[in-house]
Amino acid sequence: MATVEFVAAVRALADDVDANRISSSDIVDRAQMLMERMAELSSVTVLNTSVAEAKFFEAICLLSPAHQAGRPTIKISVEALEGYIRLGLKRREIARLCGVSIRTISRRLQQHGLSVSTMYSDVTDAELDSLVLELHRAHPQCGYRMMRAYLQTRGHRVQIARVRESLRRVDPQGTEFRSLLNRTLHRRQYNVPAPNCLWHIDGNHKLIRWRLVIHGGIDGFSRLVVYLVPATNNRAATVLHAFHGAVRQFGVPSRVRSDKGRENVEVAHFMVQTQGENRNSHITGRSVHNQRIERLWKDVYTQVLDLFHSLFTEMEFTRMLNPDNEIHIYALHWVFLPLLQTHLKRFQQAWNFHSIRTENYQSPYQLWLRNRDAAADPQDIDDLYGASMDGPELEDMEEVQIPEVQLPHDLSPEELARLPDRDIPMSEALDVYNSTVQELEHIFS
C-alpha cells in the first residue's frame, strides 16, 4: 500500500465510522491493519496525514475485544513496535503512545524478540563504505549525523559509531575539517513551548539567476522541516500550495513567522481565517528574527543547492547554457526541476531523522512526536515571539520577481510528448538537457 493509498484508506475508514456504515469489529480490524502499515511507512518517510487522523485509528486499535474470559487483550502489533523502535523511541514513550504500561511494552518486545540491537542493519564495513561513498558524492558537506539519517531513509539503520568511522575512511580530510568547524559554532537560544506553536517560512533565492526559488517551512520547536519545494515562480499561490501540503501532513500551526514579502500574503490570509484575528496568527518581521529557517538554508545550500549552482555555473562557462535564452531556461527547468525536487525531498527526510546534539541527540521527528501534546499554546505574545535576537545580522532582500519563461508559443501536448524523458539519474542530466534544447529549437524553427 503506497502512502497516497494509505491516506485514502484512513479517510475512508473515518467516513464509514461517521456514517455508521461499519460494525465495531470491522472498525477494529481495519484500524489494526492501518496502524501496522503506518508503522512500516513511518520508519522510512513522513506520512501525508494530519495528527488528528493518525490519532483516530491509533486510538481505536489500542483495545480490542478478547475472545476469552478475563481482561480484554491489548493488541500491539509487531509491525507497530518495529516502527516505533526504528524511530528511536524509548520504551516509556512507546507505552505512552499505545496507552499501556512500560511493563506491557517490555513483555511484547520480549515476546517478539525485539530490541534496539535487532533493528540494526547487518551490512558489512565494505558495504557500508560503498553506501556512504555514494551518498557522500551527492552530499559532500554532509556530517556523520546527517549521513546516518540519509542511510535510514534508504532502509539502513546503522550505529552512529559505525557511520562515523565509515565517513572517516571515505572522507578523512572533510571529517577533520567539519570537526574543527563545529568547535567554533555558538548555538543560539530559542523559546517556543511545543510543536506546531510556531512555523517559520521563507524563500531561498540562491538559484534565482536561473529563475528557480525554493519555498521552505520549519517547525520552530522541533526543527522538523514541514515542506521544501522548488518552483519556477515566487507567487503567493505557489507558497500557499506548498504550505497546504505541510498542513495536510502535520496539522495547522498556531502561528507562522515570515518576512514581509508579498509571496506570503495568501498564507497570512489563511492563518488569520483559520486561527483568528488579533492574536498574531501571522507574524512578519526582518530576516534577523527568522533565524530558525535562515539556519536551515545554510544546510540546504551546502548539501543540495551548491551542487546545482556549481553545475549551472559551469554550463554557462562552457556556453551550454545562456540564462537570457528562453529555450535554454525552459530546457533547464524541464530536466533539472524534477532532480532538484528529488534532492530536496531526500534532504528533508534525512534532516527530519538526523540527531541534534543540543537536544540530547533526538531527531526533529522524535521531538515533534514526543512533544506534540506537551504544552498549552501561549495566548498573549508579541512580535518577537520565536525570534532569535543574538543571531547574525542578515540582509533583508527586496521583493523578488521571477519572470516567466516566454517561448514563441505554448507547447501543444504533441510537442511536449516529443521532449526527452526526464525520469533520469543526475549522471544523464547534461545529455538530456542538450537533447531537450535541440528538440525545442527544432519545434520553433
C-alpha positions in Angstrom: 0.0 0.0 0.0 1.6 3.3 -1.1 1.5 6.4 1.0 -1.3 8.0 -1.0 -3.4 4.8 -0.9 -2.7 4.6 2.9 -4.1 8.1 3.4 -7.1 7.4 1.3 -7.8 4.2 3.3 -7.6 6.2 6.6 -10.0 8.8 5.4 -12.4 6.1 4.0 -12.5 4.4 7.4 -13.2 7.7 9.1 -16.1 8.4 6.7 -17.5 4.9 7.3 -17.4 5.4 11.0 -19.0 8.9 10.8 -21.8 7.5 8.6 -22.3 4.5 10.9 -21.8 2.1 7.9 -19.4 -0.3 9.7 -19.6 -2.7 12.7 -17.4 -2.3 15.8 -15.4 -5.5 14.9 -14.8 -4.3 11.4 -13.6 -0.9 12.7 -11.0 -2.7 14.9 -9.9 -5.0 12.1 -9.4 -2.2 9.6 -7.8 0.2 12.1 -5.4 -2.5 13.2 -4.3 -3.1 9.6 -3.8 0.7 9.1 -1.8 1.1 12.3 0.5 -1.7 11.2 1.0 -0.1 7.8 1.6 3.3 9.5 4.5 1.8 11.5 6.0 0.4 8.4 5.8 3.6 6.4 6.8 5.9 9.3 10.1 4.1 9.6 11.2 5.4 6.2 9.2 8.5 5.4 6.8 11.1 6.9 3.2 10.2 6.2 0.8 12.6 4.5 -1.7 12.6 7.3 -2.7 15.0 10.0 -2.1 14.4 13.6 -5.8 14.0 14.2 -6.1 11.3 11.6 -3.2 9.4 13.0 -4.6 9.6 16.5 -8.0 8.4 15.3 -7.0 5.0 14.0 -4.2 4.6 16.6 -6.6 5.1 19.5 -9.3 2.6 18.3 -6.6 0.0 17.9 -5.4 0.0 21.5 -8.1 -2.1 22.9 -9.9 -4.9 21.1 -12.3 -7.5 22.5 -10.7 -10.7 23.7 -12.1 -14.0 22.5 -11.8 -15.4 26.0 -12.8 -14.7 29.6 -10.9 -12.2 31.7 -9.5 -8.8 31.0 -9.5 -7.5 27.3 -6.4 -8.4 25.4 -4.3 -5.4 24.5 -3.2 -5.8 20.9 0.1 -4.1 19.9 1.3 -5.4 16.5 4.9 -6.4 16.0 5.0 -4.0 12.9 4.0 -1.1 15.2 6.7 -2.0 17.7 9.3 -2.2 14.9 8.2 1.1 13.5 8.5 2.9 16.9 11.9 1.3 17.5 13.1 2.5 14.1 12.1 6.0 15.0 14.3 5.7 18.1 11.6 5.9 20.7 12.2 4.6 24.1 10.0 2.0 25.9 8.3 4.6 28.1 7.5 6.7 25.0 6.1 3.7 23.1 4.0 2.9 26.2 2.6 6.4 26.3 1.7 6.4 22.6 0.0 2.9 22.9 -1.8 3.8 26.1 -0.2 0.9 28.1 2.3 0.4 30.8 6.1 0.1 30.3 5.9 -3.4 31.6 3.4 -4.3 28.9 5.7 -2.9 26.2 8.7 -4.8 27.7 6.8 -8.1 27.6 5.7 -7.5 24.0 9.2 -6.7 22.9 10.5 -9.8 24.6 7.7 -12.0 23.1 8.6 -10.9 19.6 12.4 -10.9 20.2 12.7 -7.2 19.5 15.3 -4.8 20.8 17.2 -1.8 19.5 20.1 -4.0 18.5 18.0 -6.4 16.5 16.8 -3.5 14.3 20.3 -2.5 13.1 21.2 -3.5 9.5 23.8 -6.2 9.1 25.7 -4.5 6.4 29.5 -5.2 6.3 32.0 -2.4 6.6 32.8 -2.7 2.9 29.1 -2.5 2.0 28.6 0.5 4.4 31.6 2.3 2.9 30.1 1.8 -0.6 26.7 3.3 0.6 28.4 6.2 2.4 30.6 6.9 -0.6 27.6 7.1 -2.9 25.7 9.4 -0.6 28.9 11.5 0.0 29.2 12.2 -3.7 25.7 13.6 -3.7 26.1 15.4 -0.4 29.9 16.2 0.0 29.3 18.6 3.0 27.3 16.0 5.0 28.3 15.2 8.5 28.0 11.8 10.2 24.6 12.5 11.9 23.1 13.6 8.6 24.8 10.7 6.8 23.2 8.3 9.3 19.8 9.9 8.6 20.3 9.5 4.8 21.1 5.9 5.3 18.0 5.5 7.4 15.8 6.9 4.6 17.2 4.2 2.4 16.3 1.5 4.9 19.6 1.0 6.6 19.6 1.6 10.4 23.3 1.7 11.4 25.0 2.5 14.7 26.3 6.1 14.9 29.8 4.9 15.7 30.0 2.8 12.5 28.7 5.7 10.4 31.4 8.0 11.9 34.2 5.5 11.2 32.9 4.8 7.7 32.8 8.6 6.9 36.4 8.9 8.3 37.5 6.1 5.9 35.7 7.6 2.9 36.5 11.3 3.6 39.2 11.7 6.2 40.1 15.4 5.3 36.4 16.5 5.3 35.7 14.8 8.6 38.6 16.6 10.3 37.6 20.0 8.8 33.9 19.6 10.0 35.2 18.6 13.4 37.3 21.8 13.6 34.4 23.9 12.3 31.9 22.6 14.8 34.1 23.6 17.7 33.8 27.2 16.7 29.9 27.3 16.5 27.9 29.0 19.1 24.3 27.9 19.4 21.5 30.5 19.9 18.8 30.4 22.5 15.2 29.8 21.3 11.9 29.7 23.2 8.8 28.1 21.8 6.8 25.7 24.0 5.8 22.9 21.7 5.4 21.6 18.2 3.1 23.4 15.9 3.1 26.5 18.1 5.1 28.4 15.5 6.3 27.6 12.0 8.9 29.7 10.2 8.5 30.0 6.4 10.8 31.7 3.8 12.0 31.5 0.2 15.6 30.7 -0.8 16.9 32.6 -3.9 20.4 31.1 -4.4 19.3 29.8 -7.8 17.4 32.9 -8.8 19.8 33.6 -11.7 18.2 30.5 -13.4 14.6 31.5 -12.3 14.4 28.9 -9.6 13.3 29.5 -6.0 13.0 27.1 -3.0 10.0 27.6 -0.7 10.5 26.1 2.8 8.9 25.9 6.2 10.2 24.6 9.5 8.6 23.9 12.9 10.2 26.2 15.4 10.2 23.8 18.4 11.3 20.5 16.9 13.2 21.9 13.8 11.0 19.5 11.7 11.1 20.6 8.0 7.5 20.7 7.1 8.0 21.5 3.4 10.8 22.1 1.0 9.6 22.7 -2.6 11.4 24.1 -5.7 9.4 26.4 -8.0 9.9 28.5 -11.1 7.9 31.4 -9.6 7.6 33.4 -6.4 3.8 33.8 -6.4 1.7 33.8 -3.3 -0.5 31.0 -4.6 2.6 28.8 -5.0 3.7 29.4 -1.4 0.2 28.7 -0.2 0.1 25.4 -2.2 3.3 24.3 -0.5 2.0 25.4 2.9 -1.2 23.5 2.4 0.7 20.3 1.7 2.5 20.7 5.0 -0.8 21.3 6.8 -2.2 18.1 5.5 0.8 16.2 6.9 1.3 17.9 10.3 -1.8 19.9 11.0 -2.4 23.7 11.1 0.2 25.6 13.2 -0.9 28.1 15.8 1.2 30.8 14.3 3.5 31.4 11.4 6.5 33.8 11.2 7.8 35.1 7.8 9.3 38.2 6.3 7.2 40.9 4.7 7.3 39.7 1.1 4.1 39.6 -1.0 4.6 35.9 -1.6 3.5 35.3 1.9 0.2 37.2 1.7 -2.0 34.2 0.9 -0.5 32.2 3.9 -1.2 35.2 6.1 -4.9 35.3 5.0 -5.2 31.5 5.6 -3.7 31.8 9.1 -6.0 34.7 10.1 -9.1 32.9 8.7 -8.1 29.6 10.4 -6.7 30.7 13.7 -8.4 34.0 14.2 -7.6 37.8 14.3 -5.8 39.9 16.9 -3.6 37.1 18.2 -0.6 37.3 15.8 -1.6 34.3 13.8 0.8 35.5 11.2 3.9 37.4 12.4 6.0 39.4 9.9 9.5 40.9 10.6 13.0 41.2 9.4 15.1 38.2 8.5 17.2 38.6 11.6 14.1 37.5 13.6 13.6 34.4 11.4 16.8 32.6 12.4 15.2 29.1 12.5 14.8 28.8 8.8 17.8 31.0 8.0 19.9 28.4 9.8 18.2 25.7 7.8 19.0 27.4 4.5 22.8 27.1 5.3 22.5 23.3 5.3 20.1 23.2 2.3 22.7 25.1 0.3 25.8 23.1 1.3 24.1 19.8 0.9 21.8 20.4 -2.1 21.8 23.8 -3.8 25.6 24.1 -4.1 25.7 21.1 -6.4 23.1 22.7 -8.8 24.6 26.2 -8.5 28.1 24.9 -9.4 26.7 22.8 -12.3 24.7 25.6 -13.8 27.6 28.0 -13.5 29.9 25.5 -15.3 27.2 25.1 -18.0 27.3 28.9 -18.6 31.1 28.9 -18.6 31.1 26.3 -21.4 28.4 28.2 -23.3 26.0 25.2 -22.9 23.6 27.5 -21.0 22.6 31.1 -21.6 20.3 32.4 -18.8 18.9 35.0 -21.2 17.8 32.4 -23.7 14.2 31.3 -23.1 14.7 27.9 -24.7 17.7 27.2 -22.6 15.9 28.1 -19.4 12.8 26.1 -20.4 15.1 23.1 -21.1 16.9 23.6 -17.8 13.6 23.6 -15.9 12.3 20.6 -17.8 15.4 18.5 -16.9 16.6 19.7 -13.6 13.5 20.7 -11.7 12.5 17.1 -11.0 16.1 16.3 -10.0 16.2 19.3 -7.7 12.8 18.2 -6.1 14.3 14.7 -5.5 17.4 16.0 -3.9 15.4 18.4 -1.6 13.0 15.6 -0.7 15.9 13.3 0.3 17.4 16.1 2.3 14.1 16.8 4.1 13.7 13.2 5.1 17.3 12.9 6.2 17.1 16.2 8.2 14.0 15.1 10.0 15.7 11.9 11.1 19.1 13.3 12.0 20.1 13.7 15.7 20.5 17.1 17.2 23.4 17.4 19.7 21.8 20.2 21.7 18.5 18.2 22.1 20.2 15.1 23.6 20.7 13.7 20.2 16.9 13.5 19.4 15.9 13.9 15.8 13.4 16.6 14.7 10.8 13.9 14.1 11.3 12.5 17.6 11.0 15.9 19.1 7.8 16.6 17.2 6.3 13.2 18.0 7.2 13.2 21.7 6.1 16.7 22.5 3.1 17.4 20.2 0.8 17.4 23.2 3.3 18.7 25.7 2.3 22.2 26.4 -0.5 24.7 26.0 -0.1 27.3 23.3 0.5 30.8 24.7 -2.3 33.2 24.1 -0.6 36.5 24.6 2.6 37.0 22.5 4.4 39.9 20.9 6.0 40.5 17.5 9.3 39.0 18.8 7.8 35.6 19.6 10.1 32.9 18.2 12.8 35.4 17.3 16.5 34.9 17.8 17.9 38.3 18.8 21.5 37.2 19.1 21.9 35.7 15.7 24.0 37.3 12.9 22.7 40.3 11.1 21.1 39.2 7.9 20.4 41.2 4.8 16.7 41.8 4.1 16.1 41.1 0.4 13.7 43.3 -1.6 10.7 41.6 -3.1 11.9 39.1 -5.7 10.1 38.9 -9.1 10.8 35.9 -11.3 9.9 36.4 -15.0 8.1 33.6 -16.6 9.7 31.7 -19.5 8.4 33.2 -22.8 8.6 30.7 -25.6 7.5 31.6 -29.1 4.2 29.8 -28.4 2.8 27.4 -25.8 3.8 23.8 -26.4 1.0 21.5 -27.5 0.5 18.1 -25.9 2.0 16.5 -29.1 5.1 18.8 -28.9 5.5 18.1 -25.2 5.5 14.4 -25.9 8.4 14.9 -28.3 10.7 16.2 -25.4 13.1 13.7 -23.9 12.1 11.6 -20.8 13.2 13.4 -17.7 12.9 10.5 -15.3 16.7 10.1 -15.3 19.6 10.0 -12.9 21.8 13.0 -12.3 24.6 11.5 -14.4 22.5 11.7 -17.5 21.1 15.2 -17.0 23.5 17.1 -19.2 23.0 14.8 -22.2 19.2 15.0 -21.8 19.4 18.8 -21.4 21.3 19.1 -24.7 18.7 16.9 -26.4 15.9 19.0 -25.0 17.4 22.2 -26.3 17.8 20.6 -29.8 14.2 19.4 -29.8 12.9 22.8 -28.7 14.9 24.6 -31.4 13.6 22.2 -34.0 10.0 22.8 -32.8 10.3 26.5 -33.0 12.4 26.6 -36.2 
